[in-house]
Amino acid sequence: MNSKQQKTLEAIFSNPTNGNLPWSLIENLFVAGGCRIIEGQGSSITVEKDGVRAYFHRPHPQKEALRYRVRDAREFLTKIGVKP
């Protein structure tokens, strides 16, 4: 994991929840953590690692993840054992 991904991880786990985080950085962090991104219909994706799955919708038209998406990403990362 590089320093940019480490900063993204710290931002995801910060309190209060950051609602101004670009979604592309979160997806990049998932891939760096060994997750597989499965494209769904439209803006939906499934993120999977070792049988643990999470379902997300990419934000549009804006690029920033809202707080609830960041909290969901934090919950998924916790489930797969990734913490700052």
Rosetta blueprint (number, residue, H / E / L):
1 M L
2 N L
3 S H
4 K H
5 Q H
6 Q H
7 K H
8 T H
9 L H
10 E H
11 A H
12 I H
13 F L
14 S L
15 N L
16 P L
17 T L
18 N L
19 G L
20 N L
21 L E
22 P E
23 W H
24 S H
25 L H
26 I H
27 E H
28 N H
29 L H
30 F H
31 V H
32 A H
33 G L
34 G L
35 C L
36 R E
37 I E
38 I E
39 E E
40 G L
41 Q L
42 G L
43 S L
44 S E
45 I E
46 T E
47 V E
48 E E
49 K E
50 D L
51 G L
52 V E
53 R E
54 A E
55 Y E
56 F E
57 H E
58 R L
59 P L
60 H L
61 P L
62 Q L
63 K L
64 E E
65 A E
66 L L
67 R H
68 Y H
69 R H
70 V H
71 R H
72 D H
73 A H
74 R H
75 E H
76 F H
77 L H
78 T H
79 K H
80 I L
81 G L
82 V L
83 K L
84 P L
